[in-house]
Amino acid sequence: MKIMLVSIVGLLLVCAGALTRAAESPSTSDGRTAVLVELFTSEGCSSCPPADSLLQKLDQQPIAGEEMIVLSEHVDYWNHIGWKDPYSARFYSDRQGTYGKRLGADVYTPQMVVDGTSEFVGSDPALAEKAFAKALNRPKIAVRLSSVSTSTTNVLLAHLETAALQESYGLSEADVYVAVALNRAESQVSGGENSGRKLSHSAVAKSIVKVGRLRRGQIFAQDVQLKLAPGTDPQNLRLVAFVQEPGQGRVIGATVQTVGTSAAKKN
């Protein structure tokens, strides 16, 4: 992957009882429930463009009470049929495969996974609506990103915090991830099933990295530094953070920050 974890500094785990910010839902500052929507897609798949369009609509926040935190994860197993998806990587194929085993489901494209707990054909708005309705009723932990900036050496910096992992979640611990994604991306496809088409995407994942673990009764607070590929435009980036049950299970909290609106170059 071109975007790599450089360093993780300032790890701080504090007992939740000492902090008032340890409250549970709602998981966003405006009272909405954060929902992580992962779309496994490929530019080599002729069935995928409608799902890509649906994800773009979700990125516009059309559902009251929910904040759609979307990620477009391009798999690589379609690359052999005439078009190599420039946004694809084996990592996303493996992540999809883990979901398939966890959920007892087939692996296919386009496949949408909501909060790590439900999967369906990613172009089906009716199935998506049902999944979002279920997600709205699940308790979520607050996740916050702050101090987002980019350095002159192409490093993305941010501070990540969560509320406490309460006993009510039924977990002794959970994994904490950060993802860097392109706000917008497009391709003029010259081969494969979509040959001749111009495809556009939202929230295209460039990296997903586990940065630590949240333990019951504690918060998680950490500074992260992510190396960006040369020439990366911060104005076209977003940073996503989410908390997930170990083994790639249910997502219990998430947040997103558009980098271009908050990042300032630092020496």
Buried (B, 14 or more C-beta within 10 A) or exposed (E): BEBEBBEBEEEEBBEBEEBEEBBBBBBBEEEBBBBBBBBBBBBBBBBBBBBBBBBBBBBEEEBEEBBBBBBBBBBBBBBEEBBBBEBBBEBBBEBBBBBBEBBEBEBBBBBBBBBBBBBBBBBBEEBBEBBBEEBBEBBBBBBBBEEBBBBEEBBBBBBBBBBBBBEEBEBEEBBBBBBBBBBEBEBEBEEBBBEEBEBEBBBBBBBBBEBBBBBBBBBBBBBBBBBBEEEBEBEBBBBBBBBBBEEBBBBBBBBBBBBBEBBEEEE
